[in-house]
């Protein structure tokens, strides 16, 4: 049973790293103009969806200690690529370790692994998955807001109009953020109110 526990821990680690890999791939897509796929959007957009827009989290981390911000895009790209490489490298190590342990564990089957994955998803990884999905939704929303701002500035508004636009966008972003956070908290409460759950799971 000790080996089975070690296998379960490895599966959990893989799922955690896959979740963060998904988040960082979203950062990468936003920063390289690949986030929005026109054919998948429900409505026609009046602004470009191929702009390179780095999420606020990335710019804050990367550029806060950089005096020279002229190559901000390249700095952000390298930072995200390095992080993705590190995640992929660690993920590969965990997967190789899992394969070795699974192959050496007598009686271990795909059915057992699927049960372990289901249990981990429902009891250990659900909270993290919801948190990552929440962050990804905000990245998408922030991209649309900033792309709209850039399109608006192409029309050369005066200073008052610029400030007004920024205030409207900021207000809308804060409203959307609050709504997403409220929905996220509702989901969390519903999850923890399930008979088999408790706050110790977080």
N, C-alpha and C positions, 0 to 999 in steps of 0.2 A: 504493500500500500504506500510505502514511502516513495517508491519510484513513480507511482501513479500521481502522487501529490506533486512531485517535481515536474512531471509532464504538464500537469494542470497549471502550475506557476509559469512555465514557459509559454503555454498557450495564452495565458493572461498577458504576459509581457509583450508577446507578438501583437495581440489585439490593441494594446495601449500604443505601441509604436506605430501601428497601421493608422490609428486614429489621428495621431500627431502628424504623420506623413501626409494624410489627406488635408489637414489644415495648412501645412507648409506648401503643399502643391497648389492650394488655392491662393496663398500669398504670391507664389511664383506666377500663376496665371494672371493675376491682377496686375502685377508689375511688368508683365511682358505683353499685355494686350490680348490675352487669350481667355479671359474669364467669361465673357459673354458670347454665346453662340447664337447669332441672329435667327437661325431656323428654329431655335428652341424658345424664343421669346414670344409671349402671347400677344403683344401689341407692337406696332411699328414705332421705332424710336427716332426722335428728331436729332440725335447726336451720335457721334462716332462711338463704336464699342470695341475699337482696336487700339485705344489709347493705353500707354504704359502708365498705370497709376498704382503706386505702392501704397498699401494700407498704412494707416496712421501708426499702428503698432510697430511696424518694421522701420519706418522713417524715424520714429522716436528713439528706438534702440540704436540704430545704426548711425544716425547723423548727430545725435546729441553730443558726442565727444569728438566730432570731426570739425576742424577749423575750416578746411577747404570743402565746401559743399557743391563745387562746380561739377564734380563727377558723381553726384548723388545717385543717379540711376545705376551706374556701374558698381558703386559701393554696395547698394542694396541688392543688386543681382548676385554679386559674389557672396554676400552674407547668406542669402537664402539658398543659393546653390551649395555652399559649404554645409549648411544645416541639413539640407536634404540628403547630401552625400553621407553625413554622419548617421542620420536616421536609417538610411538604406543599408549601410555597413553593419550597424548594430542589429538590424532586423534580419539580415542574412545570417549573422552568427547565431541568433536565437533559433532561426528556422533549421539550420544545420544541426544544432544541438538537439532540437526537438526530434528531427528525423532519426538521429543516432539513438536517442533514448527509446523512441517508439519501436524501432527495429530490434532493439535488444530486450524489449519487454515482452515476455512470453504471454500470448493470449490477447495482446493489444490489437484492436481492430478499428476500422474506420467508424463503425457504429459507436464504439466507446468514445472516440475522439469527438464525434458529433454531439454526443450527450454532454461531454465536458464543455464544449464550446457554447452550447445552449445554456447550460447552468451559469457559466461565467458571464454571458451576455445579459442574462436576466438578473443576476445577483451582484455582480461586481463591476461590470463594464457599462451598464446602462446609464449611470449618472455622467460618466465621462463622455460617452457618445452624444448625449443630449447637449452637453456643454460645447463640444466641438461643432455640432450642427448649428448651434446658436451663434457661435463666432463666425462661421462660414456665411450664414445669412446676413450678418452685419457687414461682412466684407463686401458682399454683393450689393447691399444697399448703399454703402459708402461709395462704391465705384460709380453707381448710377448718379448719385448726387454730385460727385466731383466732375464726372464727364459732362453733366448738364451745365455746371458752372463754367467749365472751359469753353463749351459751345456758346454760352451766353456772352462771355468776354470777347469772343471773336467779333461780336457786333459793336465793339468799342463803346460800351456804356460809360456815362460820366461817373465821377467818384461817388456821388450820392447813390446812384443806381447800383454800383458795385457793392457798396456797403449794405444796401437793402437786400440784395441778392444773397450775400453771405449770411446775413441774419436769418433770412427765410430758410435757407438750406440748413443752417445750424439748428434752427428751431425744429425743422422737420426731421432732421437726423436724431435729435434728442428725443423727439416724440416716438419715432420708430424704434429707437433703442429701448425706451421705457416699455413699449408694447411687447417687444421681443423678450425682454427680461421678465415681464409679468407672465407671459405665456410659458416661459421656461420655468419659472417658479411654480406655476400651477401644475406643470407636468411633474416637477420634482415632488411636490406635495402629494399628488395622486400616486406616484410611484412608492413613496415611503409609507403611504396609508394602506398599501396592499398588506394582507395578513402575514405574508412571509418576509416582509421588509422591516427594517428599523434604521434609525439614523446611524447605527454603528457601521452600516454598509458603505457609507460615504467615505 
